[in-house]
Amino acid sequence: MSTTDPQHQVAGLSGQDVTEAVEQHRDIATQVGEVLMSMQEVTLRFGGLMALDAVSFDIKRGEILGLIGPNGAGKTTCFNAMTGVYKPTSGSITFDGTALTRQRRYQITRLGIARTFQNIRLFGEMTALENVVVGLDARHRTSVPGALARTPRHFREERSAIEQAMALLAFVGIADRAADKARNLPYGYQRRLEIARALGTEPKLLCLDEPAAGFNPAEKDELMGLIRQIRDEGYTVLLIEHDMRLVMGVTDRIVVLEFGHKIAEGLPEEIRNNPAVVAAYLGVPDDGAA
């Protein structure tokens, strides 16, 4: 990690520098609307517990897909299956043409999937800048011997990582806190920092697990704007969120789970008026019977 002063890095970046650095993270070869990830009949059991039961849905390039459902519906389990935390009992998960079920977690990251967590997982004693540089390390090519020998490639990658990390901090709106330790940042800034670190891995798919947890209404509105901006920069977003106003306001499509089953899929307005979804959230039969 460089000893370069983060505050100096902030001052040294022009608007054009930030724009050019952020654009390095775009997947310019993708075409909006094509299937990026496909889950087909994915089942996941833990002993006698059926966490996912033959769940199928696609994620299209360039969209914001919402994954919603009551507590215990299987939403985070889906994330964990996609990112290699859990191996499905049966079924298939394909990402950009590659089967994921036998991939290791670091391989899945390199393929282009990044995620945040319900409970923030930052390196508290590291600065905001250093936390994002850690994410960028996933794409570096310098070997351990090369880093120890301080080769020219190592220096080039180190400088590039600092510039890109500062650009990402600016992108999420916290560049002025680059030198602060992560544990000292306000809660909302820690959430933004986790997103910046995930973007540092240069993902094709960004999975956000309840990013608005603990936010006030104003912060949720700002988060909606940030998620839209992330999509506009060329990323695909999969969003788990309990706040229905946020979900309905930012997603292009929605998938609904209940007790490990997919019970609905469609446009936000279709989901809003779906009897099965209303029943799942209100705890009443979908036929309206008492």
Buried (B, 14 or more C-beta within 10 A) or exposed (E): EBEBEBEEBBEEBEEEBBEEBBEEBEBEEBEEEEEBBBBEEBBBBEEEEBBBBBBBBBBBBBBBBBBBBBEEBBBBBBBBBBBBEBEBBEBBBBBBEEEBBEBEEEEBBBBBBBBBBEEBEBEEEBBBBBBBBBBBBBBBEBEEEBBEEEBEBBEEBBEBBBBBBBBBBBBBBBBBBBBBBBEEBEEBBBBBBBBBBBBBBBBBBBBBBBBBBEBEEEBBBBBBEBBBBBBEBBBBBBBBBBBBEBBBBBBBBBBBBBBBBBBBBBEBEEBBEBEBBBBBEEEEEBEEEE
